[in-house]
Amino acid sequence: MSALWIAHVTVTDEDAYAKYAALATEAIAAHGGVFVARGGRFVQLEGQARPRNVVARFPSVEAAEECYNSDVYQRALSHARDASERELLIVETTD
C-alpha cells in the first residue's frame, strides 16, 4: 500500500529552508516520492495552523521511512532544524 508523507511547517529562515527544500526534493524523488501538495492554499479546521503544508505520496511506508533515514534527507534536515518549526508523519493509505 502506498503512504503519504505529511509535513506541517512554519519557516523561520527562508534561505536555510531553501537549502533544505532542494535536498529534500532530491531525496523524496530518489525514493519514489511524488508531491501531491506543496505549500498551496489550505483551510485549518482544527489544531495548530502552520503556513506551509506538504504532502508526498510514496510507494510504501517503508519507502518513506527509507527516504527520511537516507543520507541526503538527513543532510537536508541539517538545514531545516534551525530554519523551521515542523511536524512530519507518514500514514499508510487505504488504496
Backbone atoms as SQL, in Angstrom:
CREATE TABLE atoms (id INTEGER PRIMARY KEY, chain TEXT, resi INTEGER, resn TEXT, atom TEXT, x REAL, y REAL, z REAL);
INSERT INTO atoms VALUES
  (1, 'A', 1, 'MET', 'N', 0.834, -1.183, 0.000),
  (2, 'A', 1, 'MET', 'CA', 0.000, 0.000, 0.000),
  (3, 'A', 1, 'MET', 'C', 0.874, 1.239, 0.000),
  (4, 'A', 2, 'SER', 'N', 0.401, 2.259, -0.660),
  (5, 'A', 2, 'SER', 'CA', 1.169, 3.500, -0.697),
  (6, 'A', 2, 'SER', 'C', 1.055, 4.222, 0.640),
  (7, 'A', 3, 'ALA', 'N', 1.840, 5.274, 0.782),
  (8, 'A', 3, 'ALA', 'CA', 1.868, 6.039, 2.027),
  (9, 'A', 3, 'ALA', 'C', 1.989, 7.519, 1.709),
  (10, 'A', 4, 'LEU', 'N', 1.458, 8.328, 2.599),
  (11, 'A', 4, 'LEU', 'CA', 1.570, 9.775, 2.486),
  (12, 'A', 4, 'LEU', 'C', 2.527, 10.291, 3.546),
  (13, 'A', 5, 'TRP', 'N', 3.410, 11.176, 3.124),
  (14, 'A', 5, 'TRP', 'CA', 4.363, 11.879, 3.987),
  (15, 'A', 5, 'TRP', 'C', 3.736, 13.254, 4.141),
  (16, 'A', 6, 'ILE', 'N', 3.364, 13.617, 5.348),
  (17, 'A', 6, 'ILE', 'CA', 2.634, 14.859, 5.581),
  (18, 'A', 6, 'ILE', 'C', 3.444, 15.741, 6.525),
  (19, 'A', 7, 'ALA', 'N', 3.760, 16.941, 6.069),
  (20, 'A', 7, 'ALA', 'CA', 4.527, 17.884, 6.878),
  (21, 'A', 7, 'ALA', 'C', 3.737, 19.175, 7.053),
  (22, 'A', 8, 'HIS', 'N', 3.753, 19.680, 8.271),
  (23, 'A', 8, 'HIS', 'CA', 3.149, 20.979, 8.598),
  (24, 'A', 8, 'HIS', 'C', 4.303, 21.845, 9.095),
  (25, 'A', 9, 'VAL', 'N', 4.526, 23.011, 8.445),
  (26, 'A', 9, 'VAL', 'CA', 5.772, 23.740, 8.653),
  (27, 'A', 9, 'VAL', 'C', 5.542, 25.244, 8.832),
  (28, 'A', 10, 'THR', 'N', 6.292, 25.812, 9.768),
  (29, 'A', 10, 'THR', 'CA', 6.445, 27.253, 9.870),
  (30, 'A', 10, 'THR', 'C', 7.914, 27.539, 9.589),
  (31, 'A', 11, 'VAL', 'N', 8.190, 28.240, 8.512),
  (32, 'A', 11, 'VAL', 'CA', 9.568, 28.559, 8.137),
  (33, 'A', 11, 'VAL', 'C', 10.011, 29.805, 8.887),
  (34, 'A', 12, 'THR', 'N', 11.193, 29.723, 9.536),
  (35, 'A', 12, 'THR', 'CA', 11.722, 30.861, 10.292),
  (36, 'A', 12, 'THR', 'C', 12.969, 31.460, 9.649),
  (37, 'A', 13, 'ASP', 'N', 13.566, 30.744, 8.686),
  (38, 'A', 13, 'ASP', 'CA', 14.747, 31.231, 7.962),
  (39, 'A', 13, 'ASP', 'C', 14.613, 30.763, 6.510),
  (40, 'A', 14, 'GLU', 'N', 14.138, 31.650, 5.651),
  (41, 'A', 14, 'GLU', 'CA', 13.846, 31.302, 4.251),
  (42, 'A', 14, 'GLU', 'C', 15.070, 30.782, 3.501),
  (43, 'A', 15, 'ASP', 'N', 16.239, 31.407, 3.691),
  (44, 'A', 15, 'ASP', 'CA', 17.437, 30.994, 2.951),
  (45, 'A', 15, 'ASP', 'C', 17.868, 29.580, 3.328),
  (46, 'A', 16, 'ALA', 'N', 17.941, 29.295, 4.611),
  (47, 'A', 16, 'ALA', 'CA', 18.331, 27.960, 5.056),
  (48, 'A', 16, 'ALA', 'C', 17.278, 26.929, 4.647),
  (49, 'A', 17, 'TYR', 'N', 16.017, 27.307, 4.732),
  (50, 'A', 17, 'TYR', 'CA', 14.969, 26.358, 4.377),
  (51, 'A', 17, 'TYR', 'C', 14.989, 26.046, 2.884),
  (52, 'A', 18, 'ALA', 'N', 15.380, 26.983, 2.075),
  (53, 'A', 18, 'ALA', 'CA', 15.510, 26.731, 0.640),
  (54, 'A', 18, 'ALA', 'C', 16.557, 25.641, 0.378),
  (55, 'A', 19, 'LYS', 'N', 17.629, 25.630, 1.155),
  (56, 'A', 19, 'LYS', 'CA', 18.643, 24.575, 1.028),
  (57, 'A', 19, 'LYS', 'C', 18.046, 23.234, 1.423),
  (58, 'A', 20, 'TYR', 'N', 17.266, 23.228, 2.501),
  (59, 'A', 20, 'TYR', 'CA', 16.565, 22.007, 2.910),
  (60, 'A', 20, 'TYR', 'C', 15.664, 21.519, 1.773),
  (61, 'A', 21, 'ALA', 'N', 14.847, 22.403, 1.229),
  (62, 'A', 21, 'ALA', 'CA', 13.864, 22.015, 0.215),
  (63, 'A', 21, 'ALA', 'C', 14.530, 21.408, -1.016),
  (64, 'A', 22, 'ALA', 'N', 15.651, 21.965, -1.437),
  (65, 'A', 22, 'ALA', 'CA', 16.344, 21.429, -2.611),
  (66, 'A', 22, 'ALA', 'C', 16.820, 20.000, -2.365),
  (67, 'A', 23, 'LEU', 'N', 17.457, 19.765, -1.226),
  (68, 'A', 23, 'LEU', 'CA', 17.946, 18.426, -0.913),
  (69, 'A', 23, 'LEU', 'C', 16.797, 17.456, -0.622),
  (70, 'A', 24, 'ALA', 'N', 15.772, 17.929, 0.066),
  (71, 'A', 24, 'ALA', 'CA', 14.631, 17.071, 0.379),
  (72, 'A', 24, 'ALA', 'C', 13.921, 16.631, -0.898),
  (73, 'A', 25, 'THR', 'N', 13.781, 17.527, -1.844),
  (74, 'A', 25, 'THR', 'CA', 13.154, 17.194, -3.127),
  (75, 'A', 25, 'THR', 'C', 13.925, 16.079, -3.813),
  (76, 'A', 26, 'GLU', 'N', 15.235, 16.181, -3.804),
  (77, 'A', 26, 'GLU', 'CA', 16.100, 15.159, -4.394),
  (78, 'A', 26, 'GLU', 'C', 15.896, 13.811, -3.690),
  (79, 'A', 27, 'ALA', 'N', 15.909, 13.815, -2.379),
  (80, 'A', 27, 'ALA', 'CA', 15.759, 12.577, -1.601),
  (81, 'A', 27, 'ALA', 'C', 14.387, 11.946, -1.823),
  (82, 'A', 28, 'ILE', 'N', 13.356, 12.752, -1.818),
  (83, 'A', 28, 'ILE', 'CA', 11.996, 12.246, -1.998),
  (84, 'A', 28, 'ILE', 'C', 11.844, 11.594, -3.369),
  (85, 'A', 29, 'ALA', 'N', 12.319, 12.250, -4.404),
  (86, 'A', 29, 'ALA', 'CA', 12.241, 11.682, -5.753),
  (87, 'A', 29, 'ALA', 'C', 13.033, 10.378, -5.852),
  (88, 'A', 30, 'ALA', 'N', 14.197, 10.325, -5.226),
  (89, 'A', 30, 'ALA', 'CA', 15.049, 9.132, -5.290),
  (90, 'A', 30, 'ALA', 'C', 14.397, 7.927, -4.621),
  (91, 'A', 31, 'HIS', 'N', 13.428, 8.156, -3.749),
  (92, 'A', 31, 'HIS', 'CA', 12.755, 7.067, -3.055),
  (93, 'A', 31, 'HIS', 'C', 11.334, 6.844, -3.562),
  (94, 'A', 32, 'GLY', 'N', 11.058, 7.344, -4.757),
  (95, 'A', 32, 'GLY', 'CA', 9.760, 7.116, -5.391),
  (96, 'A', 32, 'GLY', 'C', 8.664, 8.037, -4.931),
  (97, 'A', 33, 'GLY', 'N', 9.017, 9.093, -4.199),
  (98, 'A', 33, 'GLY', 'CA', 8.015, 10.039, -3.716),
  (99, 'A', 33, 'GLY', 'C', 7.601, 11.026, -4.789),
  (100, 'A', 34, 'VAL', 'N', 6.327, 11.383, -4.773),
  (101, 'A', 34, 'VAL', 'CA', 5.765, 12.362, -5.707),
  (102, 'A', 34, 'VAL', 'C', 4.949, 13.356, -4.886),
  (103, 'A', 35, 'PHE', 'N', 5.202, 14.643, -5.081),
  (104, 'A', 35, 'PHE', 'CA', 4.451, 15.659, -4.348),
  (105, 'A', 35, 'PHE', 'C', 3.019, 15.733, -4.865),
  (106, 'A', 36, 'VAL', 'N', 2.068, 15.763, -3.931),
  (107, 'A', 36, 'VAL', 'CA', 0.667, 15.962, -4.293),
  (108, 'A', 36, 'VAL', 'C', 0.148, 17.294, -3.753),
  (109, 'A', 37, 'ALA', 'N', 0.849, 17.867, -2.800),
  (110, 'A', 37, 'ALA', 'CA', 0.546, 19.218, -2.294),
  (111, 'A', 37, 'ALA', 'C', 1.846, 19.784, -1.762),
  (112, 'A', 38, 'ARG', 'N', 2.068, 21.056, -2.067),
  (113, 'A', 38, 'ARG', 'CA', 3.324, 21.672, -1.647),
  (114, 'A', 38, 'ARG', 'C', 3.120, 23.166, -1.424),
  (115, 'A', 39, 'GLY', 'N', 2.673, 23.504, -0.215),
  (116, 'A', 39, 'GLY', 'CA', 2.556, 24.908, 0.147),
  (117, 'A', 39, 'GLY', 'C', 1.367, 25.624, -0.436),
  (118, 'A', 40, 'GLY', 'N', 0.376, 24.907, -0.926),
  (119, 'A', 40, 'GLY', 'CA', -0.788, 25.551, -1.526),
  (120, 'A', 40, 'GLY', 'C', -1.787, 26.060, -0.496),
  (121, 'A', 41, 'ARG', 'N', -2.869, 26.545, -0.992),
  (122, 'A', 41, 'ARG', 'CA', -3.941, 27.085, -0.168),
  (123, 'A', 41, 'ARG', 'C', -4.523, 25.982, 0.707),
  (124, 'A', 42, 'PHE', 'N', -4.879, 26.317, 1.935),
  (125, 'A', 42, 'PHE', 'CA', -5.457, 25.341, 2.848),
  (126, 'A', 42, 'PHE', 'C', -6.456, 26.017, 3.775),
  (127, 'A', 43, 'VAL', 'N', -7.274, 25.206, 4.412),
  (128, 'A', 43, 'VAL', 'CA', -8.232, 25.666, 5.415),
  (129, 'A', 43, 'VAL', 'C', -7.955, 24.857, 6.676),
  (130, 'A', 44, 'GLN', 'N', -7.582, 25.524, 7.750),
  (131, 'A', 44, 'GLN', 'CA', -7.329, 24.856, 9.036),
  (132, 'A', 44, 'GLN', 'C', -8.638, 24.744, 9.788),
  (133, 'A', 45, 'LEU', 'N', -9.080, 23.542, 10.053),
  (134, 'A', 45, 'LEU', 'CA', -10.350, 23.342, 10.744),
  (135, 'A', 45, 'LEU', 'C', -10.169, 23.052, 12.232),
  (136, 'A', 46, 'GLU', 'N', -9.061, 22.402, 12.585),
  (137, 'A', 46, 'GLU', 'CA', -8.790, 22.089, 13.990),
  (138, 'A', 46, 'GLU', 'C', -7.289, 22.100, 14.199),
  (139, 'A', 47, 'GLY', 'N', -6.866, 22.260, 15.449),
  (140, 'A', 47, 'GLY', 'CA', -5.450, 22.183, 15.788),
  (141, 'A', 47, 'GLY', 'C', -4.680, 23.426, 15.387),
  (142, 'A', 48, 'GLN', 'N', -3.367, 23.325, 15.543),
  (143, 'A', 48, 'GLN', 'CA', -2.475, 24.444, 15.256),
  (144, 'A', 48, 'GLN', 'C', -2.212, 24.571, 13.756),
  (145, 'A', 49, 'ALA', 'N', -2.422, 25.753, 13.232),
  (146, 'A', 49, 'ALA', 'CA', -2.149, 26.005, 11.820),
  (147, 'A', 49, 'ALA', 'C', -0.663, 26.272, 11.619),
  (148, 'A', 50, 'ARG', 'N', -0.141, 25.768, 10.526),
  (149, 'A', 50, 'ARG', 'CA', 1.210, 26.091, 10.067),
  (150, 'A', 50, 'ARG', 'C', 1.036, 26.621, 8.654),
  (151, 'A', 51, 'PRO', 'N', 1.766, 27.665, 8.273),
  (152, 'A', 51, 'PRO', 'CA', 1.534, 28.289, 6.972),
  (153, 'A', 51, 'PRO', 'C', 1.938, 27.445, 5.761),
  (154, 'A', 52, 'ARG', 'N', 2.754, 26.411, 5.966),
  (155, 'A', 52, 'ARG', 'CA', 3.200, 25.590, 4.838),
  (156, 'A', 52, 'ARG', 'C', 2.855, 24.134, 5.127),
  (157, 'A', 53, 'ASN', 'N', 2.193, 23.503, 4.185),
  (158, 'A', 53, 'ASN', 'CA', 1.811, 22.100, 4.308),
  (159, 'A', 53, 'ASN', 'C', 2.269, 21.367, 3.060),
  (160, 'A', 54, 'VAL', 'N', 2.879, 20.206, 3.265),
  (161, 'A', 54, 'VAL', 'CA', 3.431, 19.440, 2.155),
  (162, 'A', 54, 'VAL', 'C', 2.967, 17.998, 2.288),
  (163, 'A', 55, 'VAL', 'N', 2.527, 17.429, 1.167),
  (164, 'A', 55, 'VAL', 'CA', 2.125, 16.025, 1.129),
  (165, 'A', 55, 'VAL', 'C', 2.823, 15.380, -0.065),
  (166, 'A', 56, 'ALA', 'N', 3.495, 14.260, 0.198),
  (167, 'A', 56, 'ALA', 'CA', 4.121, 13.477, -0.868),
  (168, 'A', 56, 'ALA', 'C', 3.620, 12.048, -0.762),
  (169, 'A', 57, 'ARG', 'N', 3.379, 11.424, -1.907),
  (170, 'A', 57, 'ARG', 'CA', 2.949, 10.019, -1.934),
  (171, 'A', 57, 'ARG', 'C', 4.167, 9.155, -2.234),
  (172, 'A', 58, 'PHE', 'N', 4.334, 8.101, -1.446),
  (173, 'A', 58, 'PHE', 'CA', 5.410, 7.129, -1.632),
  (174, 'A', 58, 'PHE', 'C', 4.809, 5.759, -1.942),
  (175, 'A', 59, 'PRO', 'N', 5.586, 4.872, -2.526),
  (176, 'A', 59, 'PRO', 'CA', 5.073, 3.529, -2.833),
  (177, 'A', 59, 'PRO', 'C', 4.681, 2.731, -1.584),
  (178, 'A', 60, 'SER', 'N', 5.284, 3.042, -0.443),
  (179, 'A', 60, 'SER', 'CA', 5.009, 2.303, 0.787),
  (180, 'A', 60, 'SER', 'C', 5.485, 3.107, 1.992),
  (181, 'A', 61, 'VAL', 'N', 5.045, 2.692, 3.171),
  (182, 'A', 61, 'VAL', 'CA', 5.545, 3.297, 4.406),
  (183, 'A', 61, 'VAL', 'C', 7.055, 3.097, 4.488),
  (184, 'A', 62, 'GLU', 'N', 7.505, 1.903, 4.119),
  (185, 'A', 62, 'GLU', 'CA', 8.936, 1.597, 4.188),
  (186, 'A', 62, 'GLU', 'C', 9.756, 2.510, 3.284),
  (187, 'A', 63, 'ALA', 'N', 9.263, 2.800, 2.078),
  (188, 'A', 63, 'ALA', 'CA', 9.983, 3.698, 1.166),
  (189, 'A', 63, 'ALA', 'C', 10.075, 5.104, 1.757),
  (190, 'A', 64, 'ALA', 'N', 8.997, 5.553, 2.389),
  (191, 'A', 64, 'ALA', 'CA', 9.007, 6.881, 3.009),
  (192, 'A', 64, 'ALA', 'C', 9.979, 6.919, 4.180),
  (193, 'A', 65, 'GLU', 'N', 10.003, 5.867, 4.986),
  (194, 'A', 65, 'GLU', 'CA', 10.953, 5.800, 6.103),
  (195, 'A', 65, 'GLU', 'C', 12.391, 5.740, 5.605),
  (196, 'A', 66, 'GLU', 'N', 12.622, 4.965, 4.551),
  (197, 'A', 66, 'GLU', 'CA', 13.971, 4.897, 3.972),
  (198, 'A', 66, 'GLU', 'C', 14.411, 6.267, 3.477),
  (199, 'A', 67, 'CYS', 'N', 13.484, 7.010, 2.894),
  (200, 'A', 67, 'CYS', 'CA', 13.794, 8.364, 2.456),
  (201, 'A', 67, 'CYS', 'C', 14.213, 9.213, 3.647),
  (202, 'A', 68, 'TYR', 'N', 13.409, 9.197, 4.703),
  (203, 'A', 68, 'TYR', 'CA', 13.702, 10.006, 5.884),
  (204, 'A', 68, 'TYR', 'C', 15.079, 9.672, 6.452),
  (205, 'A', 69, 'ASN', 'N', 15.421, 8.405, 6.484),
  (206, 'A', 69, 'ASN', 'CA', 16.691, 7.967, 7.070),
  (207, 'A', 69, 'ASN', 'C', 17.879, 8.023, 6.112),
  (208, 'A', 70, 'SER', 'N', 17.631, 8.399, 4.864),
  (209, 'A', 70, 'SER', 'CA', 18.710, 8.443, 3.869),
  (210, 'A', 70, 'SER', 'C', 19.717, 9.546, 4.183),
  (211, 'A', 71, 'ASP', 'N', 20.923, 9.373, 3.690),
  (212, 'A', 71, 'ASP', 'CA', 21.971, 10.375, 3.889),
  (213, 'A', 71, 'ASP', 'C', 21.571, 11.734, 3.321),
  (214, 'A', 72, 'VAL', 'N', 20.966, 11.726, 2.141),
  (215, 'A', 72, 'VAL', 'CA', 20.590, 13.001, 1.505),
  (216, 'A', 72, 'VAL', 'C', 19.538, 13.717, 2.341),
  (217, 'A', 73, 'TYR', 'N', 18.511, 12.987, 2.806),
  (218, 'A', 73, 'TYR', 'CA', 17.482, 13.657, 3.593),
  (219, 'A', 73, 'TYR', 'C', 18.020, 14.125, 4.941),
  (220, 'A', 74, 'GLN', 'N', 18.900, 13.360, 5.535),
  (221, 'A', 74, 'GLN', 'CA', 19.481, 13.781, 6.811),
  (222, 'A', 74, 'GLN', 'C', 20.331, 15.044, 6.627),
  (223, 'A', 75, 'ARG', 'N', 21.011, 15.155, 5.486),
  (224, 'A', 75, 'ARG', 'CA', 21.727, 16.412, 5.184),
  (225, 'A', 75, 'ARG', 'C', 20.733, 17.546, 5.026),
  (226, 'A', 76, 'ALA', 'N', 19.615, 17.283, 4.375),
  (227, 'A', 76, 'ALA', 'CA', 18.572, 18.302, 4.217),
  (228, 'A', 76, 'ALA', 'C', 18.086, 18.767, 5.583),
  (229, 'A', 77, 'LEU', 'N', 17.862, 17.823, 6.483),
  (230, 'A', 77, 'LEU', 'CA', 17.378, 18.173, 7.818),
  (231, 'A', 77, 'LEU', 'C', 18.333, 19.081, 8.575),
  (232, 'A', 78, 'SER', 'N', 19.611, 18.970, 8.291),
  (233, 'A', 78, 'SER', 'CA', 20.571, 19.845, 8.972),
  (234, 'A', 78, 'SER', 'C', 20.288, 21.316, 8.661),
  (235, 'A', 79, 'HIS', 'N', 19.663, 21.591, 7.526),
  (236, 'A', 79, 'HIS', 'CA', 19.292, 22.964, 7.164),
  (237, 'A', 79, 'HIS', 'C', 17.924, 23.344, 7.747),
  (238, 'A', 80, 'ALA', 'N', 17.045, 22.363, 7.900),
  (239, 'A', 80, 'ALA', 'CA', 15.681, 22.650, 8.348),
  (240, 'A', 80, 'ALA', 'C', 15.565, 22.822, 9.853),
  (241, 'A', 81, 'ARG', 'N', 16.413, 22.156, 10.601),
  (242, 'A', 81, 'ARG', 'CA', 16.248, 22.136, 12.068),
  (243, 'A', 81, 'ARG', 'C', 16.229, 23.521, 12.692),
  (244, 'A', 82, 'ASP', 'N', 17.123, 24.397, 12.284),
  (245, 'A', 82, 'ASP', 'CA', 17.166, 25.754, 12.841),
  (246, 'A', 82, 'ASP', 'C', 16.438, 26.762, 11.965),
  (247, 'A', 83, 'ALA', 'N', 15.784, 26.274, 10.919),
  (248, 'A', 83, 'ALA', 'CA', 15.125, 27.172, 9.976),
  (249, 'A', 83, 'ALA', 'C', 13.610, 27.000, 9.950),
  (250, 'A', 84, 'SER', 'N', 13.099, 26.127, 10.831),
  (251, 'A', 84, 'SER', 'CA', 11.664, 25.858, 10.794),
  (252, 'A', 84, 'SER', 'C', 11.188, 25.195, 12.083),
  (253, 'A', 85, 'GLU', 'N', 9.891, 25.285, 12.267),
  (254, 'A', 85, 'GLU', 'CA', 9.183, 24.508, 13.281),
  (255, 'A', 85, 'GLU', 'C', 8.256, 23.612, 12.490),
  (256, 'A', 86, 'ARG', 'N', 8.253, 22.307, 12.785),
  (257, 'A', 86, 'ARG', 'CA', 7.513, 21.404, 11.909),
  (258, 'A', 86, 'ARG', 'C', 7.079, 20.125, 12.588),
  (259, 'A', 87, 'GLU', 'N', 6.067, 19.545, 12.016),
  (260, 'A', 87, 'GLU', 'CA', 5.626, 18.209, 12.348),
  (261, 'A', 87, 'GLU', 'C', 5.678, 17.403, 11.057),
  (262, 'A', 88, 'LEU', 'N', 6.065, 16.143, 11.167),
  (263, 'A', 88, 'LEU', 'CA', 6.148, 15.280, 9.997),
  (264, 'A', 88, 'LEU', 'C', 5.639, 13.901, 10.387),
  (265, 'A', 89, 'LEU', 'N', 4.783, 13.333, 9.551),
  (266, 'A', 89, 'LEU', 'CA', 4.308, 11.987, 9.804),
  (267, 'A', 89, 'LEU', 'C', 4.151, 11.243, 8.494),
  (268, 'A', 90, 'ILE', 'N', 4.146, 9.930, 8.606),
  (269, 'A', 90, 'ILE', 'CA', 3.893, 9.052, 7.457),
  (270, 'A', 90, 'ILE', 'C', 2.650, 8.258, 7.800),
  (271, 'A', 91, 'VAL', 'N', 1.719, 8.181, 6.875),
  (272, 'A', 91, 'VAL', 'CA', 0.490, 7.418, 7.100),
  (273, 'A', 91, 'VAL', 'C', 0.211, 6.540, 5.875),
  (274, 'A', 92, 'GLU', 'N', -0.095, 5.280, 6.131),
  (275, 'A', 92, 'GLU', 'CA', -0.426, 4.355, 5.063),
  (276, 'A', 92, 'GLU', 'C', -1.795, 4.695, 4.495),
  (277, 'A', 93, 'THR', 'N', -1.934, 4.595, 3.188),
  (278, 'A', 93, 'THR', 'CA', -3.212, 4.885, 2.548),
  (279, 'A', 93, 'THR', 'C', -4.079, 3.629, 2.545),
  (280, 'A', 94, 'THR', 'N', -5.325, 3.788, 2.150),
  (281, 'A', 94, 'THR', 'CA', -6.260, 2.661, 2.116),
  (282, 'A', 94, 'THR', 'C', -6.454, 2.122, 0.713),
  (283, 'A', 95, 'ASP', 'N', -5.628, 2.536, -0.256),
  (284, 'A', 95, 'ASP', 'CA', -5.846, 2.067, -1.631),
  (285, 'A', 95, 'ASP', 'C', -5.387, 0.661, -1.874);
